[in-house]
Amino acid sequence: MKSQARFLVIVLRNPCKIFSMPERNRVGDDMKLEQINEHVLVRWFRSDARIILLEQDDLLLKLRMNTESENNEELIHDIRVNFRRLISLISFHEPLLKKKEYKRLSRELNLMLRSFAMERTNHVFLKSMEKYLEGNGNNQTLKEIVLRELPLKERPDRNPIEPLLFRVTYEGTLKTLLGYGGNIFRGGALSLEVHPENFYSNRYQELMHYLNKLEENLDFSDKKSVHRLRVTAKNIYYTLKAKEEILGELASRRAAYLKEIHSIGGKIHDADVNLGILSKFTVKDEEQALIEGFAEYLHEERSRKLSALKDLIHIR
């Protein structure tokens, strides 16, 4: 199948220029005064964002150079992970951000993330089919059905945004996160009394308390409930992993636990998405048995992962 990535004409004409922009280009005495008084949490936030964005910029440029390639699955996966890391970063720092700015950044990052969703969904579906066929014979007919039907099942909410809109959105988000746009931080949240280590510790405890509540009230039969737990664990995990040095050994152990929830929950979500796609296939009568066999396999895989998630939460 043709890669959707070729529609994403990336992003910065001079990709790393903004990262090396000298401070003297930031205009005016007010800007200099702002730098002097800038709270350490703001500097750390922007430093974390800069690390992720430097990686992301390299990945997007590599993808641009490989738009005709069929073998960019790993590249797309890494790009999506970096958008997830940025979503995690702003989620973790939400109490420090202006409400309007937080919502805008969250919306824009998710919009760019969804630009790669269909590509990723197709990769996952095809890998599931290959794994199924390994234990059920190399059925060429099933492959033909999938290759015939899968391109027809694109979802509008998962299609790439227009290249120009992607570029404008990415550049705007990049500048905002690095502090070259308007101020996104709430003044009252960054008083000099706010100690960085205390903020990270308290915020971590707050988010873990929310996760524990989700676990206590988790309805394993409700797809949305399981999905919410997975997304919450993932959002905490990425930033927690980056702050292990500050938060200590307990945070490292919790990060491993969160990664397990994210991993197992992701497999459950993949099975749900794959079953949804498969249910929309238009097949002939003689092909129905092949589709039903694949669907049964996906249900069994989902059931196994759901049991693993129950065990993980209950033995914790």
N, C-alpha and C positions, 0 to 999 in steps of 0.2 A: 504494500500500500504506500502511496505517496506520503511523504512526511508533511504534517501540517506545519512543522517548524519553519518551512520556507516562507510562510506568510508573515513571520515575525522578523521584520527588517529592523535590526537592532541598532543601537539606541543612542549612543553618544558619538557624535562626529569625531571628537577627540576624547577617547574613552576615559583616560585617567587624568585629564587636565584638572578637573575639579579637585581631585585628591591631592594634587601638588600645588594648589593655588596658594601663593604666599599670603601671610596675614596682612601685609601692607596693602593688599588689594581690597581688603574689607574696609569700606570707606568710613571716615569720620572719627572724631574723638569719642563720640557716643559708643561706637563699636569697640574702641580700645578700652573704654571704661567698663563695658559689658564683659570683656574678656577677663579683666582684672577681678571683677566681682562674681564671675561665673562659678556657680556651685560645682563642687567636685562630682556630684551625681550627674550633672549635665555633661561634663567632660567624659566621664566613664560611659555614659549612654552613647555619645557621639563616637567615642573610640570603638565601642562594640559594633556600632552600625558601620563604621568605616571598614573594619575587618571583613564583615560579611559582604559589603558592597564591592570591595576590591575583588573578592573571590567571584562574586556574581558577574561583575563586569567582564572578567576573563572568560567565564563560561558562556555568556551571551555572545561574545565575539567569536568563540570557537563554534558555537551553534550557527552563527551567520556564515561561517566559512564552510559548514557542512550541511547546507540546506538541501542538497540533492542526495545526501546519504540516507540509507535506510537503517544505519546502525548507530543511532544517536540516543538510544534508550537510556544509557547511563548518564549522558550529558543532561538530558531532560530531567532525570531523577534528581541530579545534583542542583539544577536550577530551581526546581520545586522545593527542595530542602532549604535552600537559602531564602526563598520567599517565606517559608514557614519559620525560619529562624528570625526573620525581621518581624513577622507577626507576633512571635513569642516575645521578642524584645519590647515592642510597644505594649503588649498585653501585661507583661511583668511590671512595666513602668506606668501603667495607666493612672494610678493615683497622682502622679506628678504632671500629667499632661492635661492640657485644656480639653474639655469634653468634646468640643466641636472638632479640634485637630485630631484627637484620637479616633473619632468616628471616620473622619476623612482618610486618614492614613490606613486604617483597617480596611475601608472600602476599596481603596486604590490597590493595596497589596493583594487583597483577595481577587480583585479583577485581573491583575497580571498573573496571579497563580492559576486562575481558571483558564487562561490562554493556553496552558499546557495540559489541561485536564483530559481532553479527548485523546491526545497522543498517548498519555500515560495509561488511560483506560484501555485503549486498544492493545498496548503492550501487555498489560496484566491479563486481559482476556486470552490473548494468543498463548501466553505462557501457561495459563491454566489448561487450555486445550492440549498443549504439548504434553504436559504432565499427565493428563487423563489418558492420552493415547499411549503413553509409555507402558501403562499397565493393561491396556485394552486393545492392543494391536494397532498398527500404524494404518488407521482407516483413512484412505485418501478421500472417500466421499464426504466424511465429516469436515475435513479440511476445505474441500471445495465449497461446502455449504457456508462455512464460516467466512471464507474469503469473499464469497458472493454477497452475504447478508451484512457483515459487520460494517462496511463503509456506509451502508444505508441507514444506520441507526444513530447517526450523530444527533446530539442534543444541542439546541441553540444556546443553552446556558453554559455549555462546555466548549464552545467554539472560540478560536482565537479572536481577540479584538483587533480592530484595524491597525496596521503597522504604524501609522502616524500617531494614533491615539496611544498605542503602547509606548512609543518613544517619548511623547510628551508626558505621559503619566509617570514613566520610569525616571526621567530627568527631574521632574518636579518632586517626586518622592525622595530621590537621592539628595537633592539640595536641601529639602526640609530636614531630613534626618541628620545631615551633616552640619546644620546650623547656618546655611547660606540663604535661607528663606526667612519668613517671619518666625517670631518666637512661638514655640508650641507648648512651653512649660507654664504651669500655673505658678504665679509668683508666691502665693501663700504656702505652697507645698515645698518650696525650696528655701526655707528660712535657714539661717546659719546654724540653728540648733539641730537640724536634721543630720545625724551622723550616717555616712554611707553604709557602713557595716550594719548598723541598726536597721536602716531601711530595708536592705536586702534580707536580713534575718526575719524581720516582721512581715514583710511581703511574702516571703517563702512560707511562713507559718500560716498566713492568711489563705494562700492559695491551696496549701495542703489540707487545711480545714474544709475548704469548699469541696475539694476532691473527695475527702472522707465522707462528706454528706452525700455526695453523688453515689458513692459505693454503698452506703447504708440503705439508700432508697432505690438502688438499681433494680429495674425490672428487666430481667434477662430476655424476656419474650418481646420486649419493645425495642425495635431497631433504633429509634431515635434516642432512647435512653442510653443504649450501649454506645452509639456514635458520639453522644455528648461527653461520655466518660473518656473515650479515646481522644477526642479533640482537646479536652481539658488537660489530660495527662501529657499530651504532645506539647501544648503551649507552655506548660510548666517546665517540661524536660529540657528543651533547647536552651533556655536562659539559665536554668539551674546548673546544667552541665558546664556552662561558661563561667559560673561563679562558685565552683566547687572549692577553689582555693580560699575564698572568703568564708564560705559557709561550713567548711570542714567535712570530716569523714561521714557524718550522718547524712549530709546532703548527697554525697557520692553514692551511698547505699540507696537513698530514695530515688536518685537519678536512674539507677539500674532497674528499680521496680517500675518507675514511670515508663522506661523504655520497653519493658515487657508488656505493659498495658497497651502502649502505642502499637507495638508489633503484633500482638495477638488480635487486638481490636481492629487493626488494619486488615488482617486476613479475613475477619468476619465481614468487614465493610466491602472488601473486594468481592467476596462471594455473593453478597447482596446485589452489588452492581452487576456482576456477571450474570446472575439469574435474571435480573431485570432486562438486560440486553437480550439474553437468550429467549425470553418470553415473547419478544417482539419479532423474532425471526419468522419469515413467511416460507414454509417448507411444504414439499409435496408429501402425500400420504406415505410413500415408501421411505421417506427421509425422517419421518416422525420418531421412529424408534431410536435412531441415532441421537437425536436431540434430547429425547427423554433420558437416555443413558447418561449423557453428559450432565444434564440437570440433576439427576440423582447423585452423581459424583460431587457436584458443587454443594448440594444439600448436606451430604455426609461430611465434606470438608468443613463446612460452616458449623455443623454440630460438634465436631471434634474441637474446633477452636473455641467455641462457646463453653464447652466443658473445661478447657484449659484456662479460660478467663475466670470461671467460677472457682476453680481450684486456687488460682493465683490470689484472688481477692480473699477467699475464705481462710487460707493458711497464713496470711500475712500477720 
